[in-house]
Each structure stands twice: as C-alpha cells, then as structure tokens.
Amino acid sequence: MGFENILVAMTASEDHPLTTVTINRPDKLNALNQQTLRELTEAVTEFANSPTQRVMLLTGAGEKAFCSGADLSGDLSATPQESAMIGRGLLKTSTFSKPIVAAVNGDCVAGGLELLLASDIRAAAPHARFGLPEVRWSIYPFGGATVKLIEQSGYVHAMDLLLTAEPISADSAAALGLINRVVPAAELMGWAIAKAEVIAANSPSAVQAVKRQISATIADHAGSREALDQELGDAVRAGPHFDEGVAAFLEKRNPNYE
C-alpha cells in the first residue's frame, strides 16, 4: 500500500496477524494535514476490512513526536465536510471492532492526543509529553477530547489539560490513566508488539465483540455532541482571537488577546 505520509505494514501469518500504522512526517513532528488524515482513514479502513489482521499498532516516525496535531501551516478551514474527514481520521465517532495498541514514541499533543484517545492500550517513551494546547492558540479542540478525555481520565484532570493548555510528562499521563505505562524508548515497540500478540492469540470473534460494544458506546456519546462541536468550532474560528492565535503559533511568540 503506497501512501506519502503514512507507513503501513501488515503481517498475515497466523502467529502475527498485526498491522503497524506509522504517521510518517517526522520533519513536521508528524503533524496532521488533510492528506495525512485522508491516508490515515484509508489505512484504518484497510485494516478494519482485512480478514486476517486482528490488532493495529499505532505509532509515529522518529523520536520527537507521536503526533503534534493539526498542521497549522496548512489549510485550517473546517466546513462540516472537512470536520467529518478529521473525525474519520481521528476515529472520533467510529464504531470499530478491532483493538488498537498505541506506542507513543514522542510528544502527543492536540489532535495527536485526540487520536490516542481512540486507541485501547497505550505505552509511552519516558520523554513523551502530552497536552491539549488548542485554547492557547484560540482553537477549539473538536477531535473528540471534550467528550472522551473526561470519560477516560476524569473531570478535573481533563479540565486541567483542556483549559490550561499545559503539557504533562509521560509519568503524569500514566498516573492519570491516560496511558498504561511508561516504557524505555528502545523497548517501546517490543512492548506494543508483545501486547498486540497476546490480544491476537485470543478469540477474534470475542475480542471484536467486546471492542465493538465499547466503541459503539463511545461513538454514540461523541456523535451526539457533533453538531455542538461544529457550532463551537465555527464560533471560535470566526471570533476576534483566532487570527492572532494562529499567527502567534507560526511566529513562535506569545499571543496577545487584549
């Protein structure tokens, strides 16, 4: 399978029916532009439809970033159609039947963290940082964090991440239950593969039934907020602070929201 920004490796043997999906823009800290989101959607769809593949391993290329979220140097428009594409790429409201194991090889922020919230079992390298910096740059985080993060880490921890825009360490992420554990960087993929192989050895029909039920519950909740997400995101982008926030990010300076 040939993609520009996504690397996909499928193994079809009985012992290792796994798919590894790697976001491959290390020079951009694996930021998500529209093409990358489309490719991510296609890769996940290919995995979901495969009769042999049982577990996905999700990671990023390089050592600096798992995924740094949206590429703010690209097209930042978000019509309902574009929002739907983003949602598909981030598995925001997808009812999914196959497990995803995430190996967080570096910083996991903004849309990258929202993508992580769609995974099931997660480990991170010690140097990885986690955060939702959107409000710092006057951006609404409409990739699912406003619903999923509260469910997965609890109200006060979610609000701390969402409202302060401050990053946290891998150890702190583990303490909040955002990841399962911190693993030395050199051992991270080995840990993820071993975990995926344990899952893949179990009954695929039973595993997929469990995953589908939980995924459907999460998707129903997130999907019920989709219209409000679009409304809020549109309002922030049309507001007085959006241009200043994005400009400040691109110019690597503090924003001025006077």
C-alpha positions as CSV (number, residue, x, y, z in Angstrom):
1,M,0.0,0.0,0.0
2,G,1.6,3.3,-1.0
3,F,1.0,6.4,1.0
4,E,3.0,9.6,1.2
5,N,2.6,10.4,4.9
6,I,1.5,7.1,6.4
7,L,3.5,3.9,6.6
8,V,1.5,0.7,6.8
9,A,3.0,-2.8,7.4
10,M,0.7,-5.8,7.5
11,T,1.7,-9.3,8.6
12,A,-0.6,-12.0,7.7
13,S,0.9,-15.1,9.4
14,E,-1.2,-16.9,11.9
15,D,1.3,-16.0,14.7
16,H,1.4,-12.3,14.0
17,P,-1.8,-11.0,12.3
18,L,-0.9,-7.4,13.1
19,T,-1.0,-4.1,11.2
20,T,1.5,-1.3,12.1
21,V,0.4,2.2,11.1
22,T,3.1,4.9,11.4
23,I,2.5,8.6,10.9
24,N,5.4,9.5,8.8
25,R,6.1,13.2,8.8
26,P,9.0,13.4,11.3
27,D,10.2,16.7,9.8
28,K,6.8,18.2,10.8
29,L,6.6,16.4,14.1
30,N,4.1,14.1,12.5
31,A,1.6,16.9,12.2
32,L,-1.7,16.1,10.5
33,N,-2.5,17.9,7.3
34,Q,-5.6,17.0,5.2
35,Q,-3.7,14.5,3.1
36,T,-2.3,12.7,6.1
37,L,-5.8,12.5,7.6
38,R,-7.2,11.0,4.4
39,E,-4.4,8.5,4.3
40,L,-4.9,7.6,7.9
41,T,-8.6,7.0,7.3
42,E,-7.7,4.7,4.3
43,A,-5.1,2.8,6.3
44,V,-7.5,2.2,9.2
45,T,-10.3,1.2,6.8
46,E,-8.0,-1.3,5.0
47,F,-7.1,-2.8,8.4
48,A,-10.7,-2.9,9.5
49,N,-11.7,-4.8,6.3
50,S,-8.8,-7.3,6.4
51,P,-9.9,-10.9,7.0
52,T,-6.5,-11.7,8.6
53,Q,-5.4,-8.6,10.6
54,R,-6.5,-8.6,14.2
55,V,-4.7,-5.8,16.1
56,M,-3.3,-2.4,15.0
57,L,-0.1,-0.9,16.3
58,L,-0.2,2.9,16.0
59,T,2.9,5.0,16.3
60,G,4.9,7.9,14.9
61,A,8.1,8.1,12.9
62,G,11.2,9.4,14.6
63,E,11.9,10.0,18.2
64,K,10.5,13.5,18.8
65,A,6.8,13.1,18.2
66,F,4.0,10.6,18.1
67,C,1.8,13.3,16.6
68,S,1.7,17.0,17.1
69,G,-1.8,17.6,16.0
70,A,-3.1,19.7,13.1
71,D,-0.5,21.2,10.8
72,L,-1.2,24.9,11.5
73,S,0.8,26.0,8.4
74,G,-1.8,24.3,6.2
75,D,-5.5,24.7,5.4
76,L,-7.3,25.5,8.7
77,S,-10.8,25.7,7.2
78,A,-13.3,23.3,8.9
79,T,-16.6,23.0,7.0
80,P,-18.9,20.3,8.1
81,Q,-17.4,18.1,5.4
82,E,-13.9,18.8,6.4
83,S,-14.8,18.3,10.1
84,A,-16.2,14.9,9.1
85,M,-12.9,14.0,7.4
86,I,-11.0,15.0,10.5
87,G,-13.4,13.0,12.7
88,R,-12.9,9.9,10.5
89,G,-9.1,10.3,10.6
90,L,-9.1,10.6,14.4
91,L,-11.7,7.8,14.8
92,K,-13.7,10.3,16.7
93,T,-17.2,8.7,16.3
94,S,-16.2,5.5,14.6
95,T,-17.8,2.2,15.8
96,F,-14.7,0.0,15.5
97,S,-14.4,-3.7,16.1
98,K,-10.6,-4.3,16.2
99,P,-8.2,-3.3,19.0
100,I,-5.6,-0.6,18.7
101,V,-2.4,-0.6,20.7
102,A,-0.5,2.8,20.7
103,A,3.2,3.1,21.1
104,V,3.8,6.8,21.9
105,N,7.3,7.4,20.8
106,G,7.4,11.2,21.5
107,D,5.2,14.2,22.1
108,C,1.5,13.5,21.8
109,V,-0.5,16.8,21.7
110,A,-3.6,18.4,20.3
111,G,-5.1,16.1,17.6
112,G,-2.4,13.6,18.4
113,L,-3.8,13.2,21.9
114,E,-7.3,13.0,20.4
115,L,-6.1,10.2,18.1
116,L,-4.6,8.5,21.1
117,L,-8.0,8.6,22.9
118,A,-9.3,6.3,20.1
119,S,-6.8,3.6,21.0
120,D,-7.3,0.9,23.6
121,I,-3.9,0.1,25.2
122,R,-1.1,2.6,25.4
123,A,2.5,2.9,26.4
124,A,4.9,5.9,26.0
125,A,8.6,6.6,26.0
126,P,9.8,8.5,29.1
127,H,10.5,11.7,27.1
128,A,7.0,11.9,25.6
129,R,4.8,14.8,26.6
130,F,1.0,15.0,26.5
131,G,-1.2,18.1,26.1
132,L,-4.1,19.9,24.5
133,P,-2.6,23.4,23.7
134,E,-5.5,24.5,21.5
135,V,-7.0,27.2,23.7
136,R,-3.6,28.8,23.9
137,W,-3.8,29.4,20.1
138,S,-7.6,30.2,20.1
139,I,-8.5,26.9,18.5
140,Y,-11.4,24.7,19.6
141,P,-10.4,21.0,20.2
142,F,-13.1,19.3,18.2
143,G,-11.3,16.0,17.6
144,G,-13.1,14.3,20.5
145,A,-11.2,15.4,23.6
146,T,-14.0,17.4,25.1
147,V,-16.0,14.2,25.4
148,K,-13.5,11.3,25.5
149,L,-10.9,12.8,27.9
150,I,-13.4,13.3,30.7
151,E,-14.6,9.7,30.3
152,Q,-11.0,8.4,30.3
153,S,-9.1,10.4,32.8
154,G,-11.8,12.1,35.0
155,Y,-13.3,15.5,35.1
156,V,-10.7,17.6,37.0
157,H,-7.8,16.1,35.1
158,A,-9.5,16.6,31.7
159,M,-10.3,20.2,32.5
160,D,-6.8,20.9,33.7
161,L,-5.4,19.7,30.4
162,L,-8.1,21.4,28.3
163,L,-8.2,24.8,30.0
164,T,-4.5,25.4,31.0
165,A,-3.1,24.1,27.7
166,E,0.0,23.0,29.7
167,P,1.7,19.7,28.8
168,I,2.3,16.9,31.2
169,S,5.0,14.2,31.4
170,A,4.7,10.6,30.5
171,D,4.8,9.7,34.2
172,S,1.9,12.1,34.9
173,A,0.0,10.7,32.0
174,A,0.4,7.2,33.4
175,A,-0.7,8.4,36.9
176,L,-3.9,9.9,35.3
177,G,-4.7,6.6,33.4
178,L,-4.1,8.3,30.1
179,I,-1.6,5.6,29.2
180,N,-1.0,2.1,30.7
181,R,2.7,2.6,31.4
182,V,6.0,4.3,30.6
183,V,8.4,2.0,28.7
184,P,12.1,2.8,27.8
185,A,12.2,4.1,24.3
186,A,14.3,1.2,23.0
187,E,11.7,-1.3,24.3
188,L,8.6,0.6,23.3
189,M,7.7,-1.2,20.1
190,G,8.7,-4.6,21.5
191,W,6.2,-3.9,24.4
192,A,3.5,-2.9,22.0
193,I,4.0,-5.9,19.7
194,A,4.0,-8.3,22.7
195,K,0.8,-6.8,24.0
196,A,-0.8,-7.0,20.5
197,E,0.3,-10.6,20.1
198,V,-1.4,-11.6,23.4
199,I,-4.6,-10.0,22.1
200,A,-4.3,-11.5,18.7
201,A,-4.0,-15.0,20.2
202,N,-7.4,-14.7,21.8
203,S,-10.7,-15.4,20.1
204,P,-11.1,-12.8,17.4
205,S,-14.8,-13.0,17.5
206,A,-15.0,-12.4,21.2
207,V,-12.3,-9.7,21.2
208,Q,-14.1,-7.9,18.4
209,A,-17.4,-8.2,20.1
210,V,-16.1,-6.6,23.2
211,K,-14.3,-3.8,21.3
212,R,-17.4,-3.1,19.1
213,Q,-19.7,-2.7,22.1
214,I,-17.3,-0.3,23.9
215,S,-16.5,1.5,20.7
216,A,-20.3,1.9,19.9
217,T,-20.9,3.4,23.3
218,I,-18.1,5.9,23.0
219,A,-19.1,6.7,19.4
220,D,-22.8,7.3,20.4
221,H,-21.7,9.8,23.1
222,A,-19.2,11.7,20.9
223,G,-21.6,11.6,17.9
224,S,-24.4,13.2,20.0
225,R,-22.2,16.2,20.5
226,E,-21.1,16.6,16.9
227,A,-23.5,19.4,16.0
228,L,-22.4,21.4,19.0
229,D,-18.7,20.7,18.3
230,Q,-19.2,22.2,14.8
231,E,-21.1,25.2,16.2
232,L,-18.4,25.9,18.8
233,G,-15.5,25.4,16.5
234,D,-17.1,27.7,13.9
235,A,-17.7,30.4,16.5
236,V,-14.1,30.3,17.7
237,R,-12.6,30.4,14.2
238,A,-14.9,33.4,13.4
239,G,-14.1,35.2,16.7
240,P,-11.7,38.0,17.4
241,H,-8.8,35.9,18.7
242,F,-8.4,33.1,16.1
243,D,-6.1,35.0,13.6
244,E,-3.9,36.3,16.5
245,G,-3.6,32.8,18.0
246,V,-2.6,31.1,14.8
247,A,-0.2,33.9,13.9
248,A,1.4,33.7,17.3
249,F,1.9,30.0,16.9
250,L,3.5,30.3,13.5
251,E,5.7,33.2,14.6
252,K,6.7,31.3,17.8
253,R,5.6,34.1,20.2
254,N,3.1,34.6,22.9
255,P,-0.3,35.5,21.7
256,N,-1.8,38.9,22.7
257,Y,-5.6,38.6,23.4
258,E,-6.2,42.1,24.5
